Amino acid sequence: MEANDDDELRKFIDDSLDGVEEKVEREMSSDSSKSEKSDSLNAGGRHGGSPDDIMNNFAKNFGTNGSNFEIPENFGSLMKDFFDNILTKNLDGLVNEDLLLKSAKEKIGSMNNSSVSALESEKFLSSLRAANLWLDSAIEFQPVKSSKIVSTISWLELTLPTWGKIINPSIKAASSAVNDNIKGFLDEMNTGSDDAQNADHKSMLGFNMNGFQGMLPLGDPKKMGSVLNNIVSTTLSSQFGSTIGSFAKSAIGSTDLLIPLLDNQEVLIPQNVRKFAKEAVVDLDEATSFLALREASGARLFNAAPWIRGYALILLENMTDGLNTLINSIDNETSSSMNISEMFGSLNQEESETTKKAKEQLGQLLVLIDTWIDHAVFRAGAPHIHNLTKMQEAFIRNRTSNSEPQIASEELLGTRPKLSLYGKYKSFWEKISLKLGDSLRDNMWLHPDTMPNTDAFENVDAFIVGNPKYRGITLNGDAENIKIDHDWDSLLK
């Protein structure tokens, strides 16, 4: 937004909010009943409506269902913060990293952010060093450059740049789709004379909200577009931040999402390692060794195959196709009865073919990565970790659960690993390792063109024979009859 536009809109909103913060804070600190607070607030300011009305209607139209919405004690300052983000940031339909980080930290809370002592850090670093020594004889990829032991908040700050890349396609698509769809309505509202039709358009824009009439500059499409970009970005950044915070509560390192969150680094979060050991009912030292193997092997893979992140981000961008398709297909009659949040919610029922294909491909990629890591961990850790199989089974069961971190992972990526594929893909890596050896197995990851296709998981021999890279290779035994380390299909039932 231009400076003069920004100043005008800031003055308008400051006038609209005049006295609200002070009134709310004063009323919240008093012993008055809720009805008395509502009467007091209804009597002043230009909002016209109790804090309940304002917050519930605001939440209904911009991001939550509005039910049982509790008014925070710092309601007034929160409102100021929200509008400051709309007015002072030039987000251009991209993530608001400051708000994302703030929301994630608030979700994590102090109880889920134990500091890491020097003694504890050295103990966990020792586990990573041991894991890398074991992996040297099991996989071809080299260790990453940096190893760190961090708190949950430190992990969040380290991974923040990648979260922005993961989330930006969704925010950009939402901003673009809302702006494109609303532009036509603004043109009609500014040029037309049909009051009934204008009323329908205002309803579609959320102007049925108590206390927010006149808050958006309908007469200036350019200013309106900038404000809408910032509203979408601010709202979704806050929501995504909270989801990341939920995910962080159980994150072990940089590879939990199965998309690389760091470059050439491996990390462990001791508090969450202890949590896993307690839930899996295993010795802490064994759990640390197991999770260090998972982190180190995944970090090595992502460092050796940097195309994985780029490919995953392309799929995430393709998955936003449905947002544009849905919002751009809504006709005037339908849109007049919908608010913005309801349009977003409809995405769960309507997906484009591009979105469906991208979801399927991402789900397959996540399983391919996860089963390779599991295979590497078993090959490297079996001689050293007594309860390795038990912990691997606990880990995969967690993938199938509806726990808060798994739900958060699905919300962040828009999909989950395709759990029905785990047994087949794990068997593939075992068979390829026996047939081709560790070096050729791992070299498949160096370029997407050498990765297995769907048919490869049904017939490993046909995949090898049909790939020019493997011509002339002597196969090592009967890959179709080898025994794998788990019965994965039974684990997933």
N, C-alpha and C positions, 0 to 999 in steps of 0.2 A: 504494500500500500504506500502511496505517496505521503509525504510528511504532513501536508495540510489536511488530507483526508483522514489520516490517523488522528490528528489533533481534534478535528471536528467530531469524529465518532467517539473518541475518548471522552470529550466534554459531554456528549449526549448521554453516554452510559454512566459517567460519574454523576451527572444530574439525576439519572434514573435510580441510581443506587444511593443517592444522598440520604444519609441518616440510617440506612438499613443496618450497616455493620454495628454501629453504636447501639441501635435499638435492640438488635438480636442479642448482642453480648450482655447488655444490661438486663434484658428479660431472662436470658438463660441463667444468669447468676442470681436471680431473685427466686422467691418461693411461690411465685404466682402459678396458677394452674395454666395448663396448655390453652384453655379457652381464653383466659385473660391475656396470654401472650398473643394469641391470634387477633383479639380485638384491638390490642395496642398497635400491632403492626399494620392492621387493616386501616387504621386511622391516619397513617402517615406515609409519605413517599409516593412514588408514582407506580409502584408495582401492583397495588391493589390485590391483596391475598395474603394469607398466613404463610409463615415459613413452610408449613406442611404442604400447602397448595403449590407454592413456588417450587420446592425441591421435588415433590412427587411428579408434577407436570413436566418439569425440566428433565427429570430422569426418564420419564415415559417417552419423551420425544427424542432424547439424545443419549440412549445407551443402556438403560436398565428398565425393568418392567414397572418400576415405580411402587411396587407393593411393599408395605412395611418399611418404608424408607425412613431411617432414623436421622434426625437433624443433628449434625455434629455440633459440638460446643463452639467451634470456631467457624460457624456457618458464614458469618459476614466476611471474614478474611478469605475463606475458600472461594466465595463468589468473586471477590476482588481479584484473587489469583487467577481464576478462570478467565475473567475478562482481560486481565493483563496479558495472559498468554495469547488471547485472540488478537489483541491490539498491538503488542510490542514485538511479536515474533513475525518474521517473514518466512513462514514454514513452506509455502509453495507446495502444499499437498504432501509433505514428507514428515517423518517422525519427529516429534519434539523430544529430543534425548534427555533434556533436563527433567521433564515431567515423567518420562518413561522410567528414569532412574529413581526419581522420588517415589513414584507409585510402587515400584518393585521393592524398594527399601522398606516402605511402610507395611507391605504385605509380609515381608520376611520377619520384621520385628526383632526386638532385642533377644528374645528367647531362642531364636534360630540363627544367632550370629556370635558364637563363641570365638574369642580371640585365640590365636595360635601362639603358644610359647616357643622359645628357641629350642628347648629340649624336644618338644613334640614335633616341631618342624624337622629336626634332624632325624628323628625316628622314622617319619613318613618318607623323607627323602631317601633314607637307607632302603626302604621297601621298593621305591621306584628304581633305585640302582640295581637291586637284586633282580627285579622283574626284567629289566633290560638285559642283564646277563643271561637270564634263562631264554629270553626271546631271541638272542643272537643265534642260537642253535635251532630255532624253530621256524623263523621267517627270514626273508631276504632284506626287508626294509631296514634302513639305518635308524638309530635313535635320533630323537629331535634335539634341538640345540639347548632348550631351557627347561628346567624342572622347578616347580614352585609348590609350596604348601600354603594354602590361603584360607581365610575365613569366607563365609558365604557372601558377605558384602564385598569383599575384595574380589571374589570370583565374578560377582555381578559387574563391578567396574571394569575388570579386565575384558569381559566378553561383550561389553556394551556396543562397540562398533559393529560387531557381527549381528547383534540383535536388530540394529537399525537396518541392515541389509535384508534381513529376513522379513521384517515387518513393512518396510517401505512399499513393496508392490501392492499390498492390501490398502494402505492408507492412500497411496497415489491413485489407485483405481477408484476407491470410494469417493475421493475428492473430485476426480474428473467426472465420474458418472453423475454425481449429485449436481455439479455445476452445469454439465451439458443438459441435464434434464430440466433443471430449474430455469435456465436461461430463457427457454421458450415461454415459460409462464410469466417471467418478469416482463418480457417484451409485450405480451398480451395485456398484462396488468397496467403497464405504463401507457399503452396506446388505445386500449379498449375502453368501452363505456358500460359494459354489462356488469352491474354491481353484483349480481348473483354469481356470475362466473368468477369474478375477482374474489368473492368470498370463498368459493370452492378452492381456488388456487392458494389463498392464504391458509386454508385448512390443511392442504397438502404440505405446505411449508412449515407446519407446526404452529401457526399463529392462533390456534385455539388455546394456547397455553395461558393459564391465568398468570398475570404478572409479567408477561413478556411481549405484550402487544407493543408494536412499534420499536422493538429493540434492534431490528435489522434494517439497513438502508435500502428499502425496496426501490427507491427512485434512482439509484445509481448502480447499474449492473456491474461495473468494474469494481466498485467498493464492495458490493454484495458478494462478488466472486471471491475476493480476498478474505472477507470475513468468513464465508462458508468453508474455504480451504482450511482456515485456522480452527474453525469449530470442529470440523471432521478430524483434523490432525490432533487437536488437543484432546478430544473425547476418546479417540481410538488409542492414542499414546498412553493415556491414563489406564484404559482397560487392558491393553497389552502389557503394560508395566506390572499391573497386578497379577496377570497370568504368569509372567516371567518370575515374579516373586514366589508364586506357588510352586513352580517348577524348581526353583533354586533351593527350596527347603530340603530336597532329597538328592540334589545333583552331587555326583561324586567328583567329576572333573570336567574336562573340556569335550568329552565325546558322548555324553549321555543322550544328547538329542539325535545322534547318528548323523549329524551334519557338523563339520568342523567349526568350533566357536573361537579357536585361537590359531595362530600361525606358528608352526615350528616350536610349540610349547606343550608340555604336559603338566597338569596340576591335580592336586588332591585336596579335598575339603575334609579334614579330620572329623569334625562333628558329624557329618553325614555318613562317613565310613563307620563310625561307632553306632549310628542309628541302624545301618544295614546289618551289622554283626548282631545286634540285639534282636532285630526282627527275624533274621535267618537262624538264630540260636546257634551261633558258631563262635569259635574263639576269635578275639579281636585281631590277633596277629595273623591268623589264617585269612580272615576277611580282608585285612589290609593288603596282604600279598595278592589275593585274588583280584581285588579292585585295582591295585597298582598294575597288574598284568593287563587288565581290560583297558585302562587309561593309556598305558605305554604302547600297546599294540595298535589301538585306534589312532593315537597321535602319529605313530609311524606311518600308518596307512594313509592318513589324510595329507601328511607332508610329502609322501612319495607320489600321490595322485591328486594334485591340486585341482584337476578338472571336476572333482566330485562336488566341491562347493559351488562352482559356477553352474554346473548342470542342475543341481538342486535349486538354485536361485531362479534359473530359467523356468523350471517346473512350477515353482511357487508363483512366479509372475503369470504363467499360463493359467493357473488355477483361479486367478482373479477375473478371467474372461466372463465368468457367469455374472459378476456384479454389473458390468457394463451391459451385458445382454438383458438382464432382468430389468434394471432401472430404465434403460432406453426403450423397452418394450411395453412399459406401463402407459396405458392411454389416459387421457384427461379424466374420464369418468371414474376409472379405478383409482388414479392417484389422488383425486380430491378427497377420498375417504381414508387415505393412508398417511401416517407420519413417517419420518425418515427411518426411525428404528424398525418399523414394521416392514419397510422395503428391504432393509438389510436382513431381517429375519427370514424373509421369503427365500433367501438363497439356499436354505437347507432343503427346500422342496423343489427348487428349479436349478438345474445345473446344465451348462452347455456341454457339448461333446468334447470341446477342448479342455474344460475343467475336469470332466470325468477321466479322460485319458491321462492328464497330468497327475491326477490323484493316484491312479493305478500305477503309473510309472514311478512316482515317488515312493509309494508303498513298497514296491518291489525292490527299489534301490536300498531302502532302509533295511529290509530283511537281508539282502545280499551283504551289506556292510556288517550287520549284527552277527550273522552266522559265520562270516569270515573271522571276525574278532573272537567269537566263541571257539572256533576251531583252533586259532592261534593260541588262545589261552590254554586250551586243553593240551595241545602239543608241548607247550613250554612249561606248564604248571603241574602236569600229572606226576612227575617224579618228586615234586617238592611239597605239594599241598594235599594233606590227607583227605579233607572234606571238599575237594574241588568240585566233584560232580554234584554234591548237595547244594553248593552255592550257585553253580550254573543253573540248576533247576529252579532255585529260589529266584534267581534273577529273571529267568524267562517267565515264570509265573507272575512276577511283578509287571512284566510287559503286558500281560493279558488282563491285568486288574483294572478296576475303575477307581484307583487311588487318585488323590488330588494331583500328584506330579504327572501321572499318565494322562489324566484329563487335560491338564495344562499343556502337555506336549502335543496332544491332538489339536487343541485350540490354536497353538502357535503355528503348526505346520498344515493344518487343515485336513490331516489324515493321520492314520496310525500305520505302523508296519503291518503288512498283510500276514496275520498270524497263521493262516492256513498254509503258508509257504515255508514255514520254518523247517519242518522235517525234511522236505524235498531239497531245500537249499543247503542245509547242513550236510546232508548226504552227498550232495554234489561236491562240496569242498573236500570231504574225506576221500571221495573217489578220485578226484583230480589230483590230489596230493599223492595218492598211491600210483596212479597211472603216469603222471608227468614229473613228479618230484616237486619239492618246495619252490625251487627257483621259477619254473614255468608257471606254477600255480599263482605265485605272487605277481609275476610280470604281466598277468592278465589285466591288472589294475593300472598299468602305466599309460594305457590309451583306451578310450571308450570303445573303439572299434574291435578290440580284442576281448571285450567282456562277453560272457555267455548270453545267448538269447534264450527265449522261453523253451525252445525244443531241447536245449542242452540239458535241462534238468530232468527230462524224460529219458534221454539216451546219451550218456556221457561219451561212449565210443564214437557215435555218429558226430557229435560236436567236435571231437578231436580230429577225426578223419576229414571232416568237411572244412576245417580251418587250415588254410595254406601255411600258416606259421608253424603248425605242428607236424607237417609232412616229413616222413623219414624218421620220426621218433619211435623208438621201441617202447611199446606199452608194458608197464610193469604189473602183470597179473590180471586177474579177473575183477575189474572194478565193480561189476554189478552184484557181486556176492560178498563184499567185504562187510565187516561188522563195524558199525559206528558206535560212538561212545554213549549216546543216549537214544532212547526211543522217543523222539521229539513229538511225534504225532499223538502218542498217549498222554504226554505232558500237557498238550493243548486242549484235550477233551474236557 
